[in-house]
Amino acid sequence: MSDWNAETAEWYAHKYGEYPTNKLGIEALKLPDNSIVIDIGCGTGCALRHAAKQVTQGVLIGIDPVPRMIEIAREKTTSDSTANNIIFKVGSAEDIPIENNSADFILAFDSFDHWENQQQGLKEIHRVLKPEGCFIVVKDGGLPNGTEARQSFLETLASSAFKIVEEQTLEDDEVSFTLWIYEKE
């Protein structure tokens, strides 16, 4: 994430802040209303604002390593009356500022490839997820079968004590993406 700063946060928020994968991915999940959900690399908080429509009794926590991105997420969320259970914190996948075994769901919507150390990030997710919790990864454009990138991604997760329980390819007129749901082994 070293290339990310206040300037790139502004650019990202303007260009991708309300990206359709956030809404479609959350709609596909059907989150229980009392969930504790953490979004790593939350960007503008868009996915969490959509999740707030489902998670009305739980807590939604957005983590991003760029302080300006957290400021933008807070600004955008302040005006959303359905999002009063969202908290934003500066943090990274490699150092999640959350207690052990506390999250039902951890999201990585188009952020996994931006982590500085994926293995350390996966260890942190393993630490923070409840025993029955799920880690959900979304990749815009997906990873086509038979590609080296797909094989590498799947092996990285498998070697980190996560097992895939579901894979979906979703699309609408604007985007196509793959959503993976993993559980701790």
Residue frames as qw, qx, qy, qz and C-alpha x, y, z in Angstrom:
[[0.000, 0.884, 0.468, 0.000, 0.00, 0.00, 0.00],
 [0.459, -0.451, 0.025, 0.765, 3.02, 2.29, -0.02],
 [0.187, 0.231, 0.468, 0.832, 1.83, 3.90, -3.27],
 [0.222, -0.738, -0.583, -0.257, -1.39, 4.99, -1.55],
 [0.247, -0.140, -0.322, 0.903, -1.57, 8.45, -0.01],
 [0.222, 0.557, 0.424, -0.679, -4.09, 11.29, 0.33],
 [0.293, 0.463, -0.388, -0.741, -3.88, 12.08, -3.39],
 [0.243, 0.047, -0.911, -0.329, -4.46, 8.51, -4.54],
 [0.074, 0.370, 0.829, -0.413, -7.28, 8.17, -1.98],
 [0.314, 0.543, 0.132, -0.768, -9.05, 11.16, -3.56],
 [0.320, 0.335, -0.662, -0.588, -8.54, 9.71, -7.05],
 [0.122, -0.095, -0.988, -0.016, -9.82, 6.28, -6.01],
 [0.177, 0.439, 0.656, -0.588, -12.85, 7.72, -4.19],
 [0.370, 0.517, -0.105, -0.765, -13.80, 9.74, -7.27],
 [0.399, 0.341, -0.704, -0.479, -13.25, 6.97, -9.82],
 [0.497, -0.024, -0.863, -0.087, -14.12, 3.74, -7.93],
 [0.159, -0.188, 0.600, -0.761, -15.69, 4.77, -4.62],
 [0.679, 0.131, 0.372, -0.619, -19.16, 3.49, -5.42],
 [0.221, 0.316, -0.835, -0.392, -18.05, 0.58, -7.60],
 [0.768, -0.079, -0.236, -0.590, -20.88, -1.91, -8.41],
 [0.605, 0.086, -0.778, 0.148, -19.02, -4.94, -6.98],
 [0.040, -0.138, 0.631, -0.762, -19.70, -3.54, -3.51],
 [0.619, 0.027, 0.163, -0.768, -23.48, -3.56, -3.84],
 [0.814, 0.171, -0.436, -0.343, -23.73, -6.80, -5.82],
 [0.453, 0.228, -0.799, 0.322, -21.29, -8.66, -3.58],
 [0.204, -0.086, 0.621, -0.752, -23.12, -7.66, -0.41],
 [0.721, 0.081, -0.027, -0.687, -26.50, -8.55, -1.92],
 [0.734, 0.203, -0.633, -0.139, -25.18, -12.02, -2.77],
 [0.235, 0.250, -0.801, 0.490, -24.07, -12.63, 0.83],
 [0.617, -0.535, -0.405, -0.411, -27.35, -12.21, 2.73],
 [0.275, 0.273, -0.645, 0.659, -25.64, -11.23, 5.99],
 [0.416, -0.569, -0.697, 0.132, -27.48, -11.96, 9.27],
 [0.091, -0.878, -0.163, -0.441, -28.78, -8.81, 10.96],
 [0.591, -0.797, 0.121, -0.009, -26.64, -9.24, 14.11],
 [0.879, 0.230, -0.054, 0.414, -23.30, -9.90, 12.36],
 [0.323, -0.815, 0.243, 0.416, -19.94, -8.37, 13.14],
 [0.765, 0.544, 0.212, 0.270, -18.42, -7.55, 9.75],
 [0.350, -0.694, 0.270, 0.568, -14.95, -6.18, 9.03],
 [0.688, 0.705, 0.135, 0.108, -14.07, -4.78, 5.61],
 [0.606, -0.460, 0.278, 0.587, -10.31, -4.75, 4.99],
 [0.234, -0.021, 0.471, 0.850, -9.32, -2.07, 2.51],
 [0.194, 0.633, 0.691, -0.289, -12.77, -0.52, 2.93],
 [0.251, 0.336, 0.399, 0.816, -12.04, 2.44, 0.69],
 [0.204, -0.315, -0.061, -0.925, -14.97, 4.86, 0.79],
 [0.291, 0.031, 0.750, -0.593, -17.05, 2.49, 2.94],
 [0.544, 0.125, -0.374, -0.741, -19.45, 1.70, 0.10],
 [0.526, -0.051, -0.843, -0.105, -19.69, -2.05, 0.81],
 [0.168, -0.193, -0.753, 0.606, -20.39, -1.39, 4.49],
 [0.345, 0.166, 0.119, -0.916, -23.12, 1.14, 3.70],
 [0.637, 0.035, -0.564, -0.524, -24.80, -1.56, 1.59],
 [0.455, -0.064, -0.857, 0.232, -24.22, -4.12, 4.36],
 [0.096, 0.025, 0.509, -0.855, -25.88, -1.78, 6.88],
 [0.609, -0.017, -0.227, -0.760, -29.20, -2.46, 5.16],
 [0.786, -0.069, -0.603, -0.118, -28.86, -6.13, 6.17],
 [0.571, -0.117, -0.594, 0.555, -26.82, -5.86, 9.37],
 [0.230, -0.729, -0.172, -0.621, -29.17, -3.69, 11.44],
 [0.723, -0.677, -0.019, -0.138, -28.32, -5.07, 14.91],
 [0.888, -0.097, -0.009, 0.449, -24.63, -5.83, 14.44],
 [0.235, -0.834, 0.209, 0.454, -21.44, -3.85, 13.96],
 [0.760, 0.575, 0.122, 0.278, -19.70, -2.98, 10.71],
 [0.450, -0.749, 0.231, 0.429, -16.02, -2.01, 10.85],
 [0.680, 0.714, -0.020, 0.164, -14.07, -0.55, 7.95],
 [0.639, -0.559, 0.276, 0.452, -10.28, -0.82, 8.01],
 [0.645, 0.715, 0.038, 0.267, -8.00, 1.02, 5.59],
 [0.718, -0.253, -0.071, 0.645, -4.29, 1.88, 5.91],
 [0.271, 0.356, 0.174, 0.877, -4.71, 5.32, 4.32],
 [0.072, -0.413, -0.541, 0.729, -5.91, 7.94, 6.83],
 [0.254, 0.227, -0.186, -0.922, -7.43, 10.12, 4.08],
 [0.390, -0.134, -0.801, -0.433, -9.46, 7.14, 2.82],
 [0.262, -0.410, -0.792, 0.368, -10.89, 6.68, 6.32],
 [0.058, 0.368, 0.198, -0.907, -11.78, 10.40, 6.39],
 [0.342, 0.084, -0.516, -0.781, -13.56, 10.07, 3.04],
 [0.367, -0.256, -0.889, -0.101, -15.42, 6.95, 4.25],
 [0.141, -0.434, -0.627, 0.631, -16.58, 8.80, 7.38],
 [0.166, 0.286, -0.081, -0.940, -17.68, 11.82, 5.33],
 [0.398, -0.018, -0.678, -0.617, -19.72, 9.66, 2.94],
 [0.377, -0.288, -0.876, 0.091, -21.24, 7.60, 5.75],
 [0.018, -0.205, -0.462, 0.862, -22.29, 10.54, 7.94],
 [0.413, 0.154, -0.126, -0.889, -25.12, 11.41, 5.57],
 [0.524, -0.051, -0.781, -0.336, -26.44, 7.82, 5.39],
 [0.556, -0.406, 0.278, -0.670, -29.15, 7.37, 8.03],
 [0.966, -0.078, -0.150, -0.194, -29.08, 3.55, 7.73],
 [0.742, 0.341, -0.427, 0.388, -25.37, 3.41, 8.53],
 [0.342, -0.801, 0.244, -0.427, -25.28, 4.34, 12.23],
 [0.886, -0.389, 0.253, 0.007, -23.57, 1.04, 13.16],
 [0.800, 0.463, -0.084, 0.372, -20.44, 1.59, 11.02],
 [0.480, -0.803, 0.214, 0.283, -17.05, 2.32, 12.58],
 [0.710, 0.642, -0.172, 0.233, -13.92, 3.20, 10.58],
 [0.637, -0.684, 0.261, 0.243, -10.35, 2.63, 11.77],
 [0.373, 0.757, -0.530, -0.080, -6.95, 3.15, 10.25],
 [0.678, -0.337, 0.653, -0.026, -5.36, -0.28, 9.95],
 [0.394, 0.477, -0.667, -0.415, -4.12, -2.85, 7.50],
 [0.919, 0.003, -0.316, -0.236, -4.70, -6.50, 6.69],
 [0.647, 0.260, -0.592, 0.403, -1.36, -7.23, 8.31],
 [0.188, -0.044, -0.607, 0.771, -2.30, -5.51, 11.57],
 [0.332, -0.558, -0.558, -0.516, -6.07, -5.56, 12.12],
 [0.033, -0.272, 0.497, -0.824, -6.97, -3.39, 15.15],
 [0.757, -0.255, -0.180, -0.574, -9.64, -5.86, 16.34],
 [0.545, -0.429, 0.652, -0.306, -9.76, -8.45, 19.13],
 [0.023, 0.174, -0.971, -0.165, -9.20, -12.19, 18.59],
 [0.036, -0.309, -0.948, -0.065, -12.18, -14.33, 17.54],
 [0.133, 0.444, 0.407, -0.787, -14.55, -11.38, 17.20],
 [0.360, 0.365, -0.305, -0.803, -15.73, -11.20, 13.55],
 [0.750, 0.274, 0.556, -0.232, -18.42, -13.23, 11.85],
 [0.711, 0.603, 0.272, 0.238, -17.39, -12.02, 8.39],
 [0.302, -0.634, 0.273, 0.658, -14.26, -10.39, 7.01],
 [0.639, 0.726, 0.255, -0.020, -14.48, -8.84, 3.56],
 [0.362, -0.443, 0.429, 0.699, -11.71, -8.17, 1.06],
 [0.558, 0.722, 0.403, -0.068, -13.54, -6.56, -1.85],
 [0.603, 0.725, -0.004, 0.334, -10.93, -5.88, -4.54],
 [0.225, -0.905, 0.330, -0.149, -8.28, -5.27, -1.86],
 [0.933, -0.253, 0.217, 0.138, -6.45, -8.61, -1.52],
 [0.773, 0.408, 0.076, 0.480, -3.95, -7.82, -4.29],
 [0.100, 0.846, -0.128, 0.507, -3.04, -4.51, -2.59],
 [0.751, -0.658, 0.062, 0.014, -1.93, -6.03, 0.72],
 [0.094, 0.815, -0.571, 0.035, 1.76, -5.63, 1.43],
 [0.018, 0.306, -0.945, 0.115, 2.07, -9.14, 2.91],
 [0.701, -0.127, -0.392, -0.582, -0.75, -11.51, 2.02],
 [0.642, -0.085, -0.738, 0.187, 0.46, -14.32, 4.30],
 [0.148, -0.053, -0.553, 0.818, 0.60, -12.00, 7.31],
 [0.437, -0.065, -0.065, -0.895, -2.83, -10.59, 6.38],
 [0.726, -0.126, -0.583, -0.342, -4.30, -14.09, 6.23],
 [0.463, -0.088, -0.730, 0.495, -2.81, -14.90, 9.66],
 [0.110, 0.010, 0.321, -0.940, -4.47, -11.77, 11.03],
 [0.614, -0.093, -0.316, -0.717, -7.81, -12.72, 9.48],
 [0.667, -0.114, -0.736, 0.030, -7.50, -16.18, 10.99],
 [0.258, -0.054, -0.611, 0.747, -6.84, -14.54, 14.38],
 [0.249, 0.037, 0.162, -0.954, -9.80, -12.13, 14.18],
 [0.597, -0.105, -0.532, -0.591, -12.45, -14.47, 12.72],
 [0.711, -0.257, 0.455, -0.471, -14.70, -16.41, 15.08],
 [0.409, -0.185, 0.885, 0.123, -14.28, -20.20, 14.72],
 [0.480, 0.485, 0.729, 0.047, -17.36, -20.38, 12.46],
 [0.136, 0.783, -0.013, -0.607, -16.59, -17.08, 10.70],
 [0.733, 0.485, 0.395, 0.266, -16.20, -16.53, 6.96],
 [0.236, -0.531, 0.307, 0.753, -13.63, -14.66, 4.90],
 [0.591, 0.674, 0.443, -0.021, -15.10, -13.30, 1.67],
 [0.319, -0.381, 0.413, 0.763, -12.89, -12.24, -1.24],
 [0.562, 0.748, 0.324, -0.142, -14.14, -10.39, -4.31],
 [0.403, -0.304, 0.470, 0.724, -12.01, -9.94, -7.40],
 [0.463, 0.694, 0.050, -0.549, -13.27, -7.62, -10.12],
 [0.504, 0.568, -0.552, -0.347, -13.06, -9.44, -13.43],
 [0.966, -0.158, 0.139, -0.150, -12.61, -12.72, -11.57],
 [0.187, -0.574, 0.768, 0.214, -9.82, -15.20, -12.15],
 [0.794, 0.290, -0.303, -0.440, -10.54, -17.47, -15.11],
 [0.931, -0.192, 0.309, -0.020, -10.13, -21.22, -14.69],
 [0.889, 0.271, 0.120, 0.349, -6.77, -22.59, -15.75],
 [0.272, 0.859, -0.186, 0.392, -4.84, -19.35, -15.22],
 [0.594, 0.126, -0.525, 0.596, -1.67, -19.14, -13.20],
 [0.135, -0.367, 0.259, -0.883, -3.09, -16.18, -11.23],
 [0.772, -0.325, -0.151, -0.525, -6.13, -18.23, -10.19],
 [0.872, -0.051, -0.453, 0.180, -4.00, -21.20, -9.15],
 [0.374, 0.260, -0.445, 0.771, -1.67, -18.97, -7.14],
 [0.388, -0.398, 0.122, -0.822, -4.58, -17.23, -5.40],
 [0.872, -0.265, -0.235, -0.338, -6.29, -20.51, -4.46],
 [0.789, 0.054, -0.474, 0.387, -3.02, -22.03, -3.23],
 [0.119, 0.391, -0.375, 0.832, -2.27, -18.97, -1.11],
 [0.605, -0.384, 0.092, -0.691, -5.59, -19.28, 0.71],
 [0.935, -0.112, -0.317, -0.111, -5.36, -23.06, 1.06],
 [0.655, 0.194, -0.488, 0.544, -1.85, -22.84, 2.53],
 [0.044, -0.352, 0.353, -0.866, -3.16, -20.38, 5.14],
 [0.004, 0.201, 0.900, -0.386, -5.67, -22.78, 6.74],
 [0.480, 0.333, 0.162, -0.795, -8.72, -21.57, 4.83],
 [0.303, 0.178, 0.898, 0.263, -11.04, -23.83, 2.86],
 [0.263, 0.018, -0.338, -0.904, -13.30, -22.64, 0.09],
 [0.306, 0.298, 0.829, -0.361, -16.99, -23.24, 0.74],
 [0.468, 0.733, 0.481, -0.112, -18.49, -21.32, -2.16],
 [0.259, -0.249, 0.389, 0.848, -17.46, -19.62, -5.38],
 [0.402, 0.734, 0.529, -0.143, -19.77, -17.47, -7.48],
 [0.276, 0.047, 0.348, 0.895, -19.27, -15.47, -10.64],
 [0.127, 0.752, 0.532, -0.368, -21.60, -12.50, -10.61],
 [0.257, 0.040, 0.368, 0.893, -22.29, -9.91, -13.25],
 [0.278, 0.760, 0.463, -0.361, -24.60, -7.18, -14.34],
 [0.541, 0.804, 0.178, 0.171, -24.46, -4.63, -17.15],
 [0.005, -0.954, 0.280, -0.107, -21.48, -2.85, -15.56],
 [0.124, -0.641, 0.745, -0.135, -19.20, -5.50, -14.02],
 [0.926, -0.014, -0.364, -0.096, -18.29, -9.15, -13.78],
 [0.077, -0.641, 0.655, -0.394, -16.52, -10.50, -10.71],
 [0.704, -0.095, -0.703, 0.035, -15.88, -13.60, -8.66],
 [0.474, -0.614, 0.313, -0.548, -16.83, -13.94, -5.01],
 [0.614, 0.083, -0.766, 0.171, -15.22, -16.61, -2.83],
 [0.620, -0.636, 0.147, -0.435, -16.38, -17.57, 0.65],
 [0.545, 0.289, -0.724, 0.309, -13.78, -19.24, 2.86],
 [0.729, -0.644, -0.032, -0.228, -13.97, -20.75, 6.32],
 [0.166, -0.683, 0.691, -0.171, -11.20, -21.50, 8.79],
 [0.750, 0.107, -0.647, -0.081, -9.97, -25.09, 8.69]]
